[in-house]
Amino acid sequence: MSMTSRSIAQSENLLGGYAYQIIRQQSKQVFKLRSPVLADTDPEAVHEMRIGTRRLRSALSLFGNVITIQNTDSKKSSSSQLADAAASGIPSRLTKAVSKLTKTLGKVRDLDVMQQWLEKTLAAPNSGKAAATSQLEKAEKKTVKALLKKLKKRRKQKFSSVKKVLSNKSYKKLTHQFNQWLEQPTFLPAAQEPAARAAAVRIVGPITELLQHPGWQVGTSTRSNQTSPIEGLNLSDLNSLLARSGHQLHDLRKQIKGIRYQMEFFRGLFDLTYAAQVREFRAIQSLLGQLQDQTVISQFFTDEIGADWPQQLPTIEAAFQASRLDLWQQWQSYQRKYLKLQSVAISAA
């Protein structure tokens, strides 16, 4: 029996009802942050809005064949509209607009993270070491203060792009499209599928793809058809490995993040084991994120003060080096588990 769109949207047992509630929640979360972001009194507003847009993009990707959102762009030809609808119920221009917002916010957020990290480093208490070391620390602080000044100037420039994006016609059109759909939701046939069964199917595919990601293979060796992490890497070897293959770990982290968002949407449908898996993905993402943060900050230092920045900022370099091996060893405990799961998945294929 065919149901009305409003009945589907209000159902907690149908995939369409889940889609409606999730997209409603995520879009409202994004749009309510516009004023706090533009006020620019707390960098957390940018952070929260960026996360909100990421979650919204994940929701649109997950429910692309469940909902249909009208394209309000009158300049688009009818043939283009039909092609859009054939691929997904969501106009490509809408997803691109959300993606552009994410990227614009991201450029400011990345600078905020570096600024907060440097400010925390600058505020750290003196270690009470010998006079020569204390003098060196003073020199480092001078360099850090100069870097902070550059960061603040760069952030001001990037934030002007945020203000522009949040005030232009495209943003107004974006909010109108979502609000219009929430008032009059429309769905595709998949919306009437039972939520729990459909959720399981939609999550299994992305997790299977995740297990095949080459990032799991970084820093491994294979013996007798068994792949495992290389044990006992020294710092020099680890630095070389990250220089060669760090981009694969960064891409793996992004894929884990997207899947985690999608899994969180369905957390209420499943048991504690499912929730534990979501937490584990968050932990892996955090470890890889800390390694990536070091890479980004190191590159910033290289761009601003040269490749010899470790000599100019030896305390920071020492802190990076001390934490890197520890982070890597924590990562390897997860890597070992997922390599085994990868092997099982390959055997079952």
Sequence and secondary structure as in RCSB ss.txt:
>XXXX:A:sequence
MSMTSRSIAQSENLLGGYAYQIIRQQSKQVFKLRSPVLADTDPEAVHEMRIGTRRLRSALSLFGNVITIQNTDSK
KSSSSQLADAAASGIPSRLTKAVSKLTKTLGKVRDLDVMQQWLEKTLAAPNSGKAAATSQLEKAEKKTVKALLKK
LKKRRKQKFSSVKKVLSNKSYKKLTHQFNQWLEQPTFLPAAQEPAARAAAVRIVGPITELLQHPGWQVGTSTRSN
QTSPIEGLNLSDLNSLLARSGHQLHDLRKQIKGIRYQMEFFRGLFDLTYAAQVREFRAIQSLLGQLQDQTVISQF
FTDEIGADWPQQLPTIEAAFQASRLDLWQQWQSYQRKYLKLQSVAISAA
>XXXX:A:secstr
    HHHHHH SSBHHHHHHHHHHHHHHHHHTTHHHHHHTS HHHHHHHHHHHHHHHHHHHHTTTTB      TT
S HHHHHHHHHH SS HHHHHHHHHHHHHHHHHHHHHHHHHHHHHHHHS      HHHHHHHHHHHHHHHHHHHH
HHHHHHHHHHHHHHHTTSHHHHHHHHHHHHHHHS  B GGGGSBHHHHHHHHHHHHHHHHHT GGGGTTEEEETT
EEEE TT  HHHHHHHHHHHHHHHHHHHHHHHHHHHHHHHTGGGS HHHHHHHHHHHHHHHHHHHHHHHHHHHHH
HHHHH TTHHHHSHHHHHHHHHHHHHHHHHHHHHHHHHHHHHHHHHHH 
